[in-house]
Amino acid sequence: MGFNTTYVEREPTRAEVDALKGVTVVEFGTPWCGHCQAVQSELAELFASKPDVRHIKIYDGRGKPLGRSFRVKLWPTLVFLRDGEVLARLVRPDEAEMRAAFDSIA
């Protein structure tokens, strides 16, 4: 598990994400998005502090079904899940919001 540096273009289905056991953070964004780039170092640090948290980094875009199922409209959007249940959803989060969300999943 841990932090992923590369966005995957082949997204899992919503059913596959909902079936994941444990804590997962799904990050929606693109490599060229300035807002996405701005949070990467902080995300890497937060994932390093929580090695048991799975990170799925999705290259999102218009019409992508997984992003739409989580109502993604702006990047980055972080969706925190435990056993497929949404715990938190952060849109263009700042450092404090990300820290609070990571602390809440412990």
C-alpha positions in Angstrom: 0.0 0.0 0.0 1.2 3.6 0.4 1.4 6.6 -1.8 1.3 6.2 -5.6 3.0 8.8 -7.7 1.4 7.9 -11.0 -2.2 8.4 -12.1 -3.8 5.2 -13.5 -6.0 5.7 -16.6 -7.7 2.3 -16.3 -10.0 3.0 -13.4 -11.6 0.3 -11.3 -15.4 0.0 -11.3 -17.4 1.5 -8.5 -18.3 -2.1 -7.4 -14.6 -2.9 -7.2 -13.9 0.1 -5.0 -16.9 -0.5 -2.8 -15.7 -4.1 -2.2 -12.2 -3.0 -1.0 -11.5 -4.0 2.6 -9.8 -1.6 5.0 -9.1 2.1 4.5 -8.7 3.4 1.0 -8.1 7.0 -0.3 -9.2 7.5 -3.9 -7.5 10.6 -5.4 -9.1 12.0 -8.6 -7.0 14.4 -10.7 -4.6 14.8 -13.6 -0.8 15.1 -13.7 -1.1 18.5 -15.4 -3.5 20.0 -12.8 -1.7 22.7 -10.7 -4.0 22.1 -7.8 -3.2 18.4 -7.9 0.5 19.1 -8.1 0.3 21.4 -5.1 -0.9 18.7 -2.7 1.4 15.9 -3.7 4.2 16.4 -1.2 1.8 16.7 1.7 -0.1 13.6 0.5 3.2 11.7 0.3 4.0 12.7 3.9 0.5 11.7 5.1 0.6 8.3 3.4 4.0 7.7 4.9 2.5 8.2 8.3 -0.3 5.7 7.5 1.3 2.7 5.7 -1.8 0.6 6.0 -3.9 3.0 3.9 -4.4 2.1 0.3 -4.0 4.9 -2.3 -5.7 4.7 -5.7 -4.8 7.6 -7.9 -7.2 8.0 -10.8 -6.6 10.1 -14.0 -10.0 11.6 -14.1 -11.8 13.3 -17.0 -15.1 14.1 -18.6 -17.4 11.1 -18.7 -15.2 8.9 -16.5 -17.7 6.7 -14.6 -15.9 6.3 -11.3 -15.4 10.0 -10.9 -19.0 10.8 -11.7 -20.1 8.1 -9.2 -18.3 10.1 -6.5 -19.6 13.5 -7.9 -16.2 14.7 -8.8 -16.3 18.1 -10.5 -13.0 19.7 -9.4 -9.5 18.3 -8.9 -8.1 17.1 -6.8 -10.9 15.3 -5.0 -10.0 12.9 -2.3 -12.5 10.2 -1.2 -11.7 8.4 2.1 -13.4 5.0 2.4 -13.4 2.2 5.0 -14.7 -1.1 3.7 -16.3 0.7 0.8 -18.2 3.3 2.9 -17.4 6.9 2.3 -15.9 8.5 5.4 -14.9 11.9 4.0 -14.8 13.7 0.6 -12.3 16.6 0.2 -12.3 18.9 -2.8 -9.2 21.0 -3.4 -8.2 20.4 0.2 -5.7 22.5 2.1 -3.1 20.9 4.4 -5.3 21.2 7.5 -8.2 19.5 5.9 -6.0 16.6 4.6 -4.4 16.1 8.1 -7.8 16.1 9.8 -9.1 13.5 7.3 -6.1 11.3 7.8 -6.3 11.6 11.6 -10.0 10.6 11.5 -9.3 7.3 9.6 -6.8 6.0 12.2 
